Amino acid sequence: MITALTIIQIIFGILLILAVLLQQKGSGLGAGFGGNGSGVILTKRGADLFLHRATIVLSVLFFGTGFIMLFL
């Protein structure tokens, strides 16, 4: 059981790192792939919204598995 939870937590950790690194502060996802970033949009749309929500879900899952492993 501990081994399975450890593997799951490692997977969640790697996915969380990727989700955070894909987000660009201020310029949005377009700047990471060569966009000029001059058109500032104040709302999250498309891939930015997906990455934002994925980061929240992955962080809750990561800390949840860590909390479960604490009591095993």
C-alpha positions, -999 to 999 in steps of 0.1 A, spaced: 0 0 0 28 24 9 46 16 -23 16 23 -45 9 56 -27 46 66 -31 45 60 -68 12 79 -71 26 108 -52 57 109 -74 35 110 -105 14 138 -90 45 157 -81 60 155 -116 27 165 -132 24 194 -107 59 206 -116 51 205 -153 18 224 -148 36 251 -128 65 254 -153 41 258 -183 25 288 -167 41 322 -175 38 350 -150 21 380 -166 23 371 -203 3 339 -204 9 307 -222 17 324 -256 50 339 -244 63 305 -236 59 295 -272 72 326 -289 43 350 -286 50 387 -281 29 390 -250 20 427 -257 -18 420 -257 -25 417 -220 -57 398 -213 -69 400 -177 -90 369 -178 -78 333 -181 -90 315 -212 -83 283 -230 -50 266 -220 -43 291 -193 -75 283 -175 -69 246 -179 -34 249 -165 -47 270 -136 -73 245 -126 -50 215 -132 -24 231 -108 -51 234 -81 -63 199 -86 -28 184 -87 -17 203 -56 -47 190 -36 -41 155 -48 -4 157 -40 -9 170 -5 -39 146 0 -17 116 -8 10 129 15 -16 134 43 -28 98 38 7 85 39 13 103 72 -12 80 89 -1 47 74 
